[in-house]
Amino acid sequence: MEPQVRFCTSADGTSIAYATLGEGPPLVHLAPWTSDMEWDWERPEGRTFMEGLAEGRMLVLPMRRGVGASQRDVEDVSLEAQLADLSAVIDGLKLERFDLMGREDGGALCIAYAADHPEQVGRLVLWAPFVHGTDVVGPEAGRSLVELVRANWPLARRAMADIIFPNGPIEWQKWMSSYFREAVSNKVVAKHLEFTMRLDVRAFASRLEAPTLVLHRRLQRTVPIAAGRAAAALIPDARFITLEGDVAYAYFQPEQALKPIRDFLDEGREAAAGESALPEGMTAILFLDIADSTALTTKLGDAAYREKERELDASLRAAITEASGTPVEGKVLGDGVMAVFTSARQAIDAAQRCRDLGNEAGLPLHLGIHAGDVVREGNNVHGGAVQVASRVQGVAAPGEILVSATVRDLARTSAGVAFEDRGEHELKGIAEPQRLFAVRPGEVG
């Protein structure tokens, strides 16, 4: 599998190069200006990352203006000009709907594009994004770096390589410095740095509609993790995953990022396949929510609580999928997660996994399961059984799994757990009392 390089013309006449790799539903991946696809492909790690993203997909890799095979001599690197470049690639390939991924300042461009084209973007992945240039570099430090780039390009190249790879390896630092020397001019670098300092896409972020995954390495220096958190906080229902390490370059340790990205994108592909991911008819329904979230927010602080909540949300969805369940889109942890299963046994298995994850994160969960007929409507399910499951979860204690008598009867001999009778409960909005059972370790005789 080798990338195919093509060219298109942007609105202002600038020649923009782009590559395609693989076949299938399109994923448009916009790298930062510090990255060029042809250089990245030469490194085994870069090739592994791109091939991993292209498995079962057509990966589209636009090259930024002034960089690599795109037109080098450019004057305008404004937001409008660079969004026009992205549009030219998308229009050239006649893409009607696609997933979008952006890294660092490429992520900011993707935020703006996705906000203005909600009908085109299915899912959005952001690597170390920021929404305001001052979150990345202050005016004084930014001006000093721009002056260094213009006055002493060899020294500036080494300094930027050290920032991207703060603790090496030296081989990567040398490679990064060589990239700056060969793939882009110091004139264009200065322009991109100035663009970064004045970039502001906060208004775009707050009106995004696409499900969004944000990934950020904890100690990276090019875009501090606080900037990534600030971006995620503005994006409705964004998931935030913290990765260990200090290297800004996504292709470094490619296996670290590939799985969460592919898992997230695959969720969208499964849901889009005729909306067949959600069952209709007899279904087991799991509801879960964080216990006493208000007190935890007060204890941890808004930012720390929000980060832990986002990380747990991603882990819970993965656990549900591993247990053969389907998380329902639009239901996020702050409002309670809902998932559906084709068997009560699977729902109990998932509930136990989620309970343990919540306890490990210090965010204990209320968990409730009921089974009954549901009606599928788009990416959601409805019906009286859904309401009962929600009410069962509402009376569970922190860290407790409560199930209805229906679930207990269905899973009594197959789930490998015991059921402790908690008696009948009057549930809000439910006409008849419901007998509930707590899930306990051990098998029923």
C-alpha angles and dihedrals in degrees: 000000000000127000117251113221119212137167137227136175123247125220093270094047096262114147111237122194123209137172133213126207129183132354134270137056108001125254114187110205118194113194125201118265087257090069132067122190096222092052092044092052090060091064117077090225092052092048091049091051095048094044089049092053090046096055104120091352142082103243113207116200115189115195115224121248112267091022134100115322093354118094107294102199105070134148103186119063095156123143091255093051094048093046087052088054091054091047091051091056093046092047092046090057091041092232112177099178129008145148117258131212127184135179125211108316087002085061090055090053090049091052090055093045095047092048091053095042107039091152091062105041116076102176133002127213119190124191114200093333129181131193100198126042094222088063087067107035133007120232095253096046091044093052091048092053092047090051091050091050091053097041104037112016097174092053092044091052092054092046093052092046089054091051092051093045102026096172099029147205089221090217090063093045090053091046091051092050090050090051091055090049097048107027104042139021125239088240091061092041090056090051093050091048091052089048090053092052093056099035115124122171098155093118090053093049094057093058100046114133101183118098103258135206119195121195125185135171109234100231104028115136106202091069113013115227089242088066091053091050091049090052093048091048091058096048113084111249095347118168116226124204122186115210124196121246142060104246116112094199108098093205091062107098091003095186090065094066105025098076099052091043094049093043090053094047092045090057088063093046092052092049092048094053094098089306086278094141092084118068126226126209122019107021139161111231125202122196123185136172138172114268117239095351092172093061092045091051090052091048098045101029126244098277097045093045092048092052093049090047093052093047091049092047090057092047093049093051091050091050091049091051092048088054090055094257132129121228110219112240116239093032106103131178095260088061098030128275119253123196133176131214138186092228138034090229091060091049092053091047091052092046091055092050091049093046090054092047091051092050092048091051092049089245105109116202139220107225129190134173132193132164130215146108118316134184118225117223116175109304094343141067128221140186144098092289090061091053092050092050090052092051092047089055089049093063097044117110119239109288092010129124114211122186134187123247088255091060092044091053093047095048102030096111101025110045098068093228138104124242120220113206111237096179130234122327132197104227121200112258093005114114100209128048114255125219108223133198131199117226112238133178117266138050128283114242 
